[in-house]
Amino acid sequence: MIRSVESAQGVRGLAVATYGLCKRYGGETVLDRVDLRVPDGAVYVLVGANGAGKSTTFRMLMNLARPDAGTAEVFGMDTHRKDAHVRAQVGYVSDVRDRAYPNVTCGRLLQHVAVFYPAWDAAYATHLSRALEVRLERKVRSLSKGEAQRLHLVLALAHRPPLLLLDEPIDGLDPVIRRTTLALLIEHIADTQTTVLLSTHQLHEVQSLADHVGVLRGGRLIAQMSRDDLEGTVRRYRVEVPDGWMPPPGLRMAGLRRSSGGREIQATLLGGERDVVERLTLAGGRVREAQPLTFEDAALVLLTEEMAG
Amino acid sequence: MLVTLDPGDARPLYLQIMDEVRRTLVVGTLQPEDPLPSVRELAAELLVNPRTVSQAYRELEREGIVYVRRGQGTFVAPNVHRGWAERRALGLEVAKRALLEARRSGLGVEDLLRFIGEVADSEEEVPSDAMAAANQGDEE
């Protein structure tokens, strides 16, 4: 597991931290010793395939699910024992676009939720509703999935909480609304001191926004790092190699391809460039090129990497 | 100021934004004392983290290309006018990319220079309106 956030930040200055979080449903492990570290003020993107444990992690932070082992903290508060305090600090969009209060109108629901939050900004709620095309006179029951999702975004943002937990907030929205949503989120970050933890399958949409990334695979957090570290850690190499060459054991790599003649390989490798080049050279290769990857490509590598040897 | 980012460009975003500001300066669409868009505005337009735009503006300020008027925003420095320094910085970035591309194809510096010359010569025979317009601002 690659860690750099903790060493750089210490445990202080964290908006979200989980310690050895475990969850099993039936015989299946959903979360396996997850140690999430979301620095205060970060835009942290959590990626992973369906069923990797992203939504379960969010639900535990909201105390909607209990861990079998481990604890979670939001701004240093235990999410189980202090759950009401935690919720007061959080804007949450769930991946289940639930339609609680089906018989009230969207406008009435906004008024209802506003009462719970002293910091509720009614003018901002109106602005968001308009921008996200939430029709306030509509009954919650009659909303489509996408409309319910947009309504929940308004509810999450309008009290300007210090932490936003957004579980797939843009997935399933049409491209135009998705762009609007991202622009609103960016304006929100510019105006408000906010930490954002969000999950998505639309990595390319958020790649310019993210400054931290965490990768869940099969319930394990296999990597989490800052954008700078990610960009410094992953390179696509082209290497001239002798016949029958095998990659040196212990290298973390993804997408190994060999040229038809076998004398050149291309692979994405994890690690400091100098170290990787040294190991490839020692193994008889001649590195022709080490190309940096975009945030999206680099994150995808973390999702698919394997250990050589 | 019109800024666009190339999603396939793997360089850090703040560097890309700095280059775009330099480009608009060299081309002349951005003039001394012109205001730059606010951090919030440009971030929302490019869909990038506001911190990234702030970082780009900070670096540009350090280089003396822009300055901050308190409470009013960021402006192009009065003495910046398609100056040699900006052209050089921009040119070095273009050269770096070209050289990287050349090396990948097994070409050296000499080769690259020669072929650039060849391509430029063949283009000069049919100057396009766009290129003529772009070159107009060069006489200083």
Interface residues (C-beta under 8 A of the other chain):
Chain A: V43 R179 L182 A183 L184 I186 E187 I189 A190 D191 H204 E205 Q207 S208 L209 A210 D211 D228 E231 R238 R288 E289 Q291 P292 L293 T294 D297
Chain B: L5 P7 G8 D9 A10 R11 P12 L13 V39 R40 A43 A44 E45 L46 L47 V48 N49 P50 R51 T52 R103 R104
